[in-house]
Amino acid sequence: MQVIGKIKLALAPLINHWWNVALHPSARGFTTGMIPYGDRWFEIELDVVDDGLLIKTSDGGARGVRLEPRSVAEFYASTMSALRSVGIEVQIWPVPVEIEDPIRLDRDDQHRAYDKRYVVRCWQIIAMSAEIFQEFQARFVGKASPVQFFWGTFDLAASRFSGRRAPEPLPAHIIEREAYSHEVHSVGWWPGDSRLETATYYSYIAPEPAGYGKASISTPGAYYHEQLRGYYLHYDELRRARDPEALLLDFCQQTYEAAADLARWNRAELERA
């Protein structure tokens, strides 16, 4: 994901809030969508059903890279070679971002596992979640993001905006400056990390209004995480639920309404009647 995402970052023009770098769930895995390259275009798709990365160009070129147990460094080299074979030259900064203990992509011989069962399960969770987030986004008529996958934090996200600019976040890192330039509420799915070692859904607002952490959220299993600054609903809660889709939609709606009301968003103008 980091290799493919960095290729898109290097070549796709900046769109507000870094939407240009995101990947998108596809019918068989994940896709970059169309990336411009001079007077041509190309697309990279991770096909987890057939265990392959496929590069397709607008002039008929196509190359593939097998998804199989091999080191990250080998995968990086094979992918860059496949791009060159269809006439695409791109340089990326080969250091993973937004992860713990990063190893350069071109030197990472440590990570080499590939278990299709779990790759497919992960993709299916993300694809099913994307479908529900799309239904949630359809209720909103203001500025809203596509449902998209951010490869750095490895999370699926859908964001809504009030339309007002936000104070510059502190510390003002380049990523946060662009991502949080306007008032935003986001929901998403995230596999977790050392701060929360479980797959989970999240909901947060930035900047966070006073009292959000004490809002009355009645979704079963949902809670406010003080360190991560947002509401969380673990994926296992959906696995146990009689109606998982209704549970996730309720989580998204309740946490959004609390956020929008406390931040005084003009909900009458932003929501579908």
N, C-alpha and C positions, 0 to 999 in steps of 0.2 A: 504494500500500500504506500509506503514512504517513497519507494523508487518511482512508482507511477505518478503519485501526487506531486513530487518534486519536478517531474517532467512537465506536468501541466502548469505548475507554478512558474516555471522558467519561460513558457511560451504564450500562455493565455493572458490577455490584457486584464488589468486589475478591475474588478467589479466591487461595488460597495460591500464592506464587511467581509472581504476575502471570499465571496461566493465563487469567484473564478477558480479557486484551487480545489473545490470540493469534488468528490466522486459521487456517483449516483447508483443506487441499486438498479439492476437490470433483470431481465427475465431469467438470466443464467448466472448472475454474479454481480459484478460492478463495472461501470464504464466511466471513462473520462468525459464522454460526449465529444463533440467536434472541437479540435484544437487547430488554430490557424498555423500555417508554416509557409511563408512567402505567398505564392499564388496557388498553394495547395492546402489541403486539410487532411487531418488524420484523426483516428480514434484508437484508443487502447481499451480493450475489454478483458477483465479477468473472468473467464468462464470456469466456474467451480464445478459445473456438471461434467464437463469433458476435460477438466484438469489442464487448462491451457490459458496462456496470455496471448491474445491475438491483436496484432497491429494492422490496421487497414487504412489505406490512403485513398484520396479522391481520384487518383489517376490509375487505380487498379492494383496497386501494390499490396501485398499481404505477407506477413511473416508471423510465425508462432514461436512461443517458448513454453516448454512443458512445465507444469506445476507438479513438483515431485520432491521427495526428500533430497535436499542439497543445501549448501551453505548460502547465506545471504549474499556473500561476495560472488559466488558463482552465478546466482540469479541476476545480480546487478550487471555482471559482465555480459551475460547472454542477452539481457534486455537491451543494453546499449548497442551491442553488436547487431541485433535484429533491427533496431532503428536505423543504424548506418546502412544496412543492406537495402533499405527502401528509400535511401537518400535523405534521411533526417539526422542532422547533427545538432546535438544539444548538450550543454554542460550544466550540471547541477552541483550544488554543494552537498557532498555525499555524507552528511552527518544527520542522523535521525533527530527529529525535533519533538518536543513536548512529551518525551518518554523518559523513564528513569534509566540511568546507567547506559547512555547511548554508545554504540560502537560504530565507527565509520562503515558505511554500506559496502565499500570496496575492500574492506579488511575484515569483515565479520565472518569468521569461520566457526564461530561458536554456535550460532543458531542455524539449525539445518532440518528441523522436524517439519513434516507435512503429513497430517492425518486427515484424509478426505472426509471422514465421518464428522469430525468436529468443524472443519471448514464449511461444509454444507449446512450443518446445524446453525452455525453462527450466521451465515448468509440468510437462512430461512427466517431466523429471528428478526434480523434487520429488515428483510423484505416485508414480513408481516407487520412489523412495527411501522414501516414507512406507509403502508396502506392505511393504517389507523390515523397516523399523523396527517395524512392528506385529507382524510375526512374531517379532522379537527380544523385544519387550515381553511377548509371550504366555508367555514362559518364566519370568516373574517374578510372584510373588504378593504381594509387599510393596507399599508405596505407590509408585505410578508415575504419571507424567504421561501425558496423551494424546500422540499424535504431533501436533505443532502447529507453526505457522509464526509466528515472531516478526518483525514487519515492521520493527522498528528496526534490528536487526542483519542482517535479511534471511536468517535461517537456519531450517531445519527441524530440530526438536529432539525428543528423547525422553529422559526422565530417570527415574532410579530413586533411591530413598531408603533409607538404612539404618534410619530410624526414630529416630535420635538427633539432638538439636539440635547445631548447629555453633557454634564461636566466631564472634563478630561479625567480618566481614571488614574489613580495613583497606586503603584508606580506606573508611569506612562510608557510602557513598552510598546514598540511599534505594532505588535499584533493586537494588543488591547486597545491602542488608540484608534485603530481602524474598526475593530470588531464592535467596540462599545461607544462609537461616536454619537449614537442616537439612543434614546430610551428604548429598551428592548425586553421582551419576555420570550424565553426559550423553553421548549420541552425537548426531550430527547431520550435516547437509549445509550448506555455506556457500559462496557464490560468491567469497569472498576480498575483500581490500582492499589498500591499499598495503603492508601488512605481509607479505602472502602473495597474490601476484597470480595465483591460479589457483583454479578450483572444486575443492573438497576435502571429504572427510568428516573429522570430528574425533571425539575421545573424550577426556574429561577427568574428574577427580574433584575436588571441593572440600569441605573442605580437602584438599590433596594430601598423602598420606603420604610419608614419607621413602623414597627408593628407587624411586618410581614411574617416573621418567624413565629408569631403567636396567633396567626389567622386561624379561623375555625374551618379546618379541612377535615371532612368526615369520610373521605375515601378510605375503605378498610386497608390497613397496612401502611398508609402514607405517614411520613413524619418529616420534621424539619431537622436538617443536619447543620449544626452550628459551625463546624469547621469548613464545610463545603458551601455554605450559604445558599441553601435551596431546599426544596422538598424532594423526597426520594420515595420511590415505590419499587421494591426489589422484584426482579423478574420472577422469582419463585412464587410471589403472590399471584401473578397471572397464571402460572402453571397450575395452581391449586383452585383457581376461581372457576365457578360454573359458567360465567360469561366473561372471558378475558378482555374482549374488545370493549364491552361496556365499562369494565373496571378502569381500563386505561383512558378511555374518553372522559370518564368522570374525574379521574385524577388531573388530566390536562385542563378540563373546564373549570374545576373548582380552584385550582391553584392560579390559573389565569385570571379568573374573576376577582380573587382576593388581591392579586398584584395590581390589576388595572384600577380597581376601586381605590386602593390605598394610594396609588400614584396619581390619581385623578385624571385618568385617561378619558377622552371623550368617546365613551363606548357607543353612544347612539350613532355617531358618525363612522365608527370603525367596524361595527359588526353587522352581519346580514340580518335583516329584519325577519 
